[in-house]
């Protein structure tokens, strides 16, 4: 079982979860919503991946727990537009993948229209099976995603790249 923790607000978590279930060709994913109010209950879970979509004010204990969770992950997927001033502690084996609308993110948008976007992978990414997904562009149909926020489409796409069996 692959545990993926998604740090987001309630409504966007549900939208991200629905999209991942629909797009990723796996039955062995367990998605868990993480937020400041439940983070103390997560401190003993070992997540394979943590996705940081949404930043809320947290106290020192909550921040410490989130950093501990991230430090044990294989993948940390982080919204670089929101978490640009936040230090996330990881280990040498953690693959950090940034996403966002800024030009330094690993996954960003190079072009967007009303119903489609060109996603740009700016650095090679190793997926779950350690196969390299090379940099390049990919067109996606925005109508298939049930979210209003383009940043969450980028998060969904990052999870798709890591976990979709067809990418291997």
C-alpha positions, 0 to 999 in steps of 0.5 A: 500500500502506498500512503500519500498525505495531502496537506490541503483544505477540505474541499480541495483535498476531495477534488484532488483525491477524486482526480487521482483515483480517476487518473492514476492506474493503481488500486494500492493508493491510500490518500490521507488528508492532512491539516493542522487540526489532525496533524497530531494524529498523523505523527506515527504514520510513515507516508511515502509521499506528502503533497503540500498544497495549502499553507495555513498558520501552524504552531511550532509543534504542528510545523515540527510534526509536518517536517518529521513526516516530510523527512521520512518520505520518498517524495515531497511534492510542494507548491513552490508558489505558496511554500517559497519561504517555508523550510521543509526538512527532507533526507538525502533519499527524498525526491523534492518536486516543486510545482507552481506558476513560477519559472523555477518550479519542476512542473509548471505551465508554459501555456494556458487556454480556456480548456487546455494547458501545456505543462512543462517538466523542467527537470527530470523526475524519477518515478516510484520504480526509479524510471526517469521521466524526462523534461519536456512538455505535455498538453492536458485537457483542463475540462477533465480535472474537477478543480478550479485551481490550476495549482492543484492540477499541477499537484495531481499531475505530479502524483500521476507522473510518480504513480501511474503504472503506464509511465514505467 
